[in-house]
């Protein structure tokens, strides 16, 4: 069942700003990543999903209901983290958590307490004096505490340290295992790669690719970095009939088709080298290739 659907959605602000003919379909239980540079259209798309914006053309549906017309009802099913967090006039993190729980008619705060502990959040702190990271943790707790079937997360780990990002990834894996439908925008390629089934990339307001994560990380070729014992062997190796690039006087980058791996290893065995490292294909590499016209940043 399609849980989130955008069909030909356009919001044109003029001067090539906005989103244009966006088509996306996220199935129930699917974790979907959404990436792009600042200003590419990620938050504008998410604000349409939340019913905050009405498209100039096209339709946005959540669970087969119009996201704009049925916004109030739909929000009861969604756990949401906004890209820009603005808290109401409350004193502490606990005040905000309890206020939001009352709005959701949530009486059991046991999962909220679990998240508070796991994220090392001090909700008794004055909310206006909280660091960016603490505010982000508070937003995560509020978004997840009601166990909503749909999660829409706009840059959810902004301001978190690496340890807390790792904890968030684990929490997302648990949410996915519960069968939640997750739509997550992020600058952090690792959290998309580790938690999502598919990823769409938006550039200048248009979707430029929509691909399963497994397709991106499982190429038909492998890339190796070889550190040769001497510059002479390095120079000789570059002359072999291989797709290789010399990146220093004794280090070579090689791309090998999987069906040619044995031939590559046979050639390499005739050389003296100090180290052989496989470079995994990553979402970050894929992103840079698309955004720079096919050239990968190193």
Secondary structure, 3 states (H helix, E strand, C coil): CEEEEEEEEEEEEECCEEEEEEEEEEECCCEEEEECCCCCCHHHHHHHHCCCCCCCEEEEEECCEECCCCHHHHHHHEEEECCCCCCCCCCEHHHHHHHHHHHCCCCCCHHHHHHHHHCCCCCCCEHHHCCHHHHHHHHHHHHHCCCCCEEEEECCCCCCCHHHHHHHHHHHHHHHHCCCEEEEECCCHHHHHHHCCEEEEEECCEEEEEEEHHHHHCCCEEEEEEEECCHHHHHHHHCCCCEEEECCCCEEEEEEEHHHHHHHHHHHCCCCEEEEEEECCCHHHHHHHHHCCCCCCC
